[in-house]
Each structure stands twice: as structure tokens, then as C-alpha cells.
Amino acid sequence: MNTDDPATARHQIASRIHDLLRRETGQEIDTALMLGPPEYARAVLSLCRACGHAELALLADQFAALLRPPLRAATPDRSLRR
């Protein structure tokens, strides 16, 4: 997926996962729910990894990377200062 917009990338990956899961396993997923709260997406990604299809596993990893919040620089804990 070549896009700088994470929302667009998630949508593209979710659509591809939907198509592959339907073809490979007969499972239907809700792409709109994939883009909502992460619990549903995590369950679908687990299914992708468990089904043994290389492209689904790769797509699951790509989608999961887009779910992670960006890393922030560590801020010192001011409560430890005296």
C-alpha cells in the first residue's frame, strides 16, 4: 500500500482482507467495523494470521502497524524530583 494517509491505508487493507478471507475461508467481515474500535480489528487480524495464508498474515501485520499509536518521546516524571 503506497499512501501517506493512514486512514486510507487502513481502508485499502481492510478491503483486501475482506476479499481474501471471503475467498480463502468463506468468512465475511465488516470492513466498517475494522476501521472502528480496535477490538473487532484485532479479532479479524488474529483470524488472518491463523488461517495460514501468507498474504493475509502480511496484511494483518500492516494493518496492526497502523493501529499502534505513534511513539512519543519519554517525558521525565516530575514527581520523582526533589
C-alpha positions as CSV (number, residue, x, y, z in Angstrom):
1,M,0.0,0.0,0.0
2,N,1.5,3.3,-1.1
3,T,-0.3,6.0,0.7
4,D,0.7,8.6,3.3
5,D,-2.8,8.8,4.8
6,P,-3.2,6.1,7.5
7,A,-7.0,6.2,7.3
8,T,-6.8,5.5,3.5
9,A,-4.3,2.7,4.0
10,R,-6.4,1.1,6.7
11,H,-9.4,1.2,4.4
12,Q,-7.5,-0.4,1.5
13,I,-6.0,-3.1,3.7
14,A,-9.4,-3.9,5.3
15,S,-11.0,-4.2,1.8
16,R,-8.2,-6.6,0.7
17,I,-8.6,-8.6,3.9
18,H,-12.3,-8.8,3.3
19,D,-11.9,-10.1,-0.2
20,L,-9.2,-12.7,0.7
21,L,-10.9,-14.0,3.8
22,R,-14.1,-14.5,1.8
23,R,-12.3,-16.3,-1.0
24,E,-9.9,-18.4,1.2
25,T,-12.2,-19.2,4.2
26,G,-15.7,-18.2,3.3
27,Q,-15.7,-15.8,6.3
28,E,-17.4,-12.4,5.8
29,I,-16.0,-9.5,7.8
30,D,-17.4,-6.0,8.3
31,T,-14.8,-3.5,6.9
32,A,-16.6,-0.6,8.6
33,L,-16.0,-2.3,12.0
34,M,-12.4,-2.9,11.0
35,L,-12.0,0.9,10.9
36,G,-13.8,1.5,14.2
37,P,-12.8,0.4,17.7
38,P,-9.7,-1.8,17.6
39,E,-11.2,-4.9,19.4
40,Y,-13.0,-6.1,16.2
41,A,-10.0,-5.4,14.0
42,R,-7.7,-7.4,16.4
43,A,-10.1,-10.4,16.2
44,V,-10.0,-10.2,12.4
45,L,-6.3,-9.9,12.4
46,S,-6.0,-13.0,14.6
47,L,-8.1,-14.9,12.1
48,C,-5.9,-13.6,9.2
49,R,-2.8,-14.9,11.0
50,A,-4.3,-18.2,12.0
51,C,-5.6,-19.2,8.5
52,G,-2.2,-20.0,7.1
53,H,-2.4,-17.6,4.1
54,A,0.8,-15.7,3.6
55,E,-0.8,-12.5,2.2
56,L,-3.4,-12.4,4.9
57,A,-0.7,-12.6,7.6
58,L,1.3,-9.8,5.9
59,L,-1.9,-7.6,5.6
60,A,-2.6,-8.3,9.3
61,D,0.8,-7.0,10.2
62,Q,0.4,-4.0,8.0
63,F,-3.0,-3.2,9.5
64,A,-1.8,-3.7,13.0
65,A,1.1,-1.3,12.5
66,L,-1.4,1.4,11.6
67,L,-3.4,0.7,14.8
68,R,-0.4,1.4,17.0
69,P,-0.3,4.9,18.4
70,P,2.8,6.8,17.4
71,L,5.7,6.7,19.8
72,R,6.1,9.8,21.9
73,A,9.3,11.0,23.4
74,A,9.6,10.0,27.0
75,T,8.9,12.8,29.4
76,P,10.5,12.8,32.8
77,D,8.4,12.0,35.8
78,R,8.4,15.3,37.7
79,S,7.0,13.6,40.8
80,L,10.4,12.0,41.3
81,R,12.2,15.3,41.5
82,R,13.0,16.7,44.9
